[in-house]
């Protein structure tokens, strides 16, 4: 089964620490992304949204369940899709790199479609969706960083 890849890159003026704090707070995602709602189904081993946590996002009629699989403070946030879309082995890594006084955000996903011949369709739709999520993250991080403390 052919694996598909999505690679979205955006830049924000915010620091990696600000961006990372937004990524690990699932409850905040509906505020800066197209996602409709968030629920923490199961907390992680060390902290509520740590490794092993299961996060549930609803958007319209789609409910996706994701497990946090890697967290490297201010550098990387990774998750796997457990259910919600007809995909296999979906994993996303959000890498944060200090760049030009801000942060380069790389949202990289790989997956295989469960239904042969539909991978291109999910790659296109998810690529557009992840582009919106990444742009929202970058803009919200910049606005958060610009706010007086």
C-alpha positions as CSV (number, residue, x, y, z in Angstrom):
1,X,0.0,0.0,0.0
2,X,1.5,3.3,-1.1
3,X,2.3,5.7,1.7
4,X,1.3,9.3,1.2
5,X,3.0,12.3,2.7
6,X,2.0,15.9,3.6
7,X,4.6,18.5,4.4
8,X,3.4,22.0,5.4
9,X,5.8,24.7,6.5
10,X,4.9,28.1,8.0
11,X,6.8,30.7,10.0
12,X,5.7,32.7,13.0
13,X,7.4,35.6,14.9
14,X,6.7,33.7,18.2
15,X,9.3,31.7,20.0
16,X,9.3,27.9,19.9
17,X,8.3,27.9,23.5
18,X,5.1,29.9,22.7
19,X,4.2,27.6,19.8
20,X,4.9,24.4,21.7
21,X,2.7,25.6,24.6
22,X,-0.2,26.0,22.1
23,X,0.4,22.6,20.6
24,X,0.3,20.7,23.9
25,X,-3.0,22.4,25.0
26,X,-5.6,20.5,23.0
27,X,-8.5,22.6,24.6
28,X,-7.1,25.6,22.8
29,X,-6.9,24.1,19.3
30,X,-10.6,25.0,18.4
31,X,-9.8,28.6,19.1
32,X,-7.1,28.9,16.4
33,X,-7.9,26.1,14.0
34,X,-10.9,24.8,12.0
35,X,-11.4,22.1,14.6
36,X,-14.8,22.3,16.3
37,X,-14.3,20.9,19.8
38,X,-11.8,19.0,22.0
39,X,-12.1,16.4,24.7
40,X,-9.3,14.6,26.6
41,X,-10.4,11.0,26.6
42,X,-7.5,9.6,28.5
43,X,-4.6,11.5,30.2
44,X,-1.0,10.7,29.5
45,X,1.3,8.9,31.9
46,X,3.2,12.0,33.2
47,X,0.8,14.9,32.5
48,X,-2.7,15.3,31.1
49,X,-1.7,15.8,27.5
50,X,1.7,13.9,27.8
51,X,2.8,10.8,25.9
52,X,0.0,8.3,25.8
53,X,-2.8,10.8,26.1
54,X,-5.8,10.3,23.8
55,X,-7.3,13.5,22.4
56,X,-10.6,13.7,20.6
57,X,-11.4,16.4,18.1
58,X,-14.7,17.0,16.5
59,X,-15.3,19.0,13.3
60,X,-18.7,18.8,11.7
61,X,-19.6,15.1,11.4
62,X,-16.0,13.9,11.8
63,X,-14.6,12.8,15.1
64,X,-10.9,12.0,15.2
65,X,-9.1,10.2,18.1
66,X,-5.4,10.9,18.4
67,X,-2.7,9.5,20.7
68,X,0.2,11.7,21.7
69,X,3.3,9.7,20.9
70,X,6.2,12.1,21.3
71,X,6.9,15.4,23.1
72,X,10.2,17.2,23.0
73,X,9.7,20.6,24.8
74,X,10.0,23.5,22.4
75,X,11.1,21.2,19.6
76,X,8.6,18.5,18.6
77,X,5.0,17.4,19.1
78,X,3.8,14.1,17.5
79,X,0.6,12.2,17.4
80,X,-1.0,9.2,15.7
81,X,-4.5,8.9,14.4
82,X,-6.4,6.1,16.2
83,X,-9.8,6.5,14.5
84,X,-12.0,8.9,12.6
85,X,-10.7,8.7,9.0
86,X,-10.2,5.6,6.7
87,X,-6.4,5.8,7.0
88,X,-3.7,3.5,8.3
89,X,-0.5,4.3,10.2
90,X,-1.2,8.1,10.2
91,X,1.5,9.9,12.1
92,X,2.1,13.7,12.3
93,X,5.3,15.3,13.6
94,X,5.2,19.1,14.2
95,X,8.8,20.2,14.4
96,X,9.7,23.7,15.7
97,X,13.0,25.3,14.7
98,X,14.2,28.7,15.9
99,X,14.5,30.9,12.8
100,X,14.9,34.6,12.1
101,X,13.8,35.7,15.6
102,X,10.8,33.4,15.4
103,X,10.0,29.8,14.7
104,X,9.8,27.7,11.5
105,X,6.9,25.2,11.9
106,X,7.0,22.0,9.9
107,X,3.9,19.9,10.1
108,X,4.8,16.6,8.5
109,X,2.3,13.7,8.1
110,X,2.5,10.2,6.6
111,X,-0.3,7.7,6.1
112,X,-1.8,5.0,3.9
113,X,-5.4,4.9,2.8
114,X,-7.5,1.9,3.8
115,X,-9.4,2.1,0.6
116,X,-7.1,1.5,-2.4
117,X,-7.1,4.5,-4.8
118,X,-8.2,7.1,-2.3
119,X,-4.9,8.2,-0.9
120,X,-4.5,11.1,-3.3
121,X,-7.9,12.4,-2.2
122,X,-7.0,12.3,1.5
123,X,-3.6,13.8,0.8
124,X,-5.3,16.8,-1.0
125,X,-8.0,17.3,1.6
126,X,-5.8,16.8,4.6
127,X,-3.0,18.9,3.1
128,X,-5.5,21.8,2.8
129,X,-6.8,21.2,6.3
130,X,-3.3,20.9,7.9
131,X,-2.3,24.1,6.0
132,X,-5.2,25.9,7.7
133,X,-4.3,24.4,11.1
134,X,-0.6,25.4,10.7
135,X,-1.5,28.9,9.5
136,X,-3.8,29.4,12.5
137,X,-1.2,28.1,14.9
138,X,1.4,30.5,13.5
139,X,-0.9,33.5,13.6
140,X,-2.2,32.8,17.1
141,X,1.3,32.2,18.4
142,X,2.4,35.6,17.0
143,X,-0.6,37.3,18.6
144,X,0.0,35.5,21.9
145,X,3.7,36.5,21.9
146,X,2.8,40.2,21.1
147,X,0.4,40.5,24.0
148,X,1.8,42.3,27.0
149,X,2.3,39.9,29.9
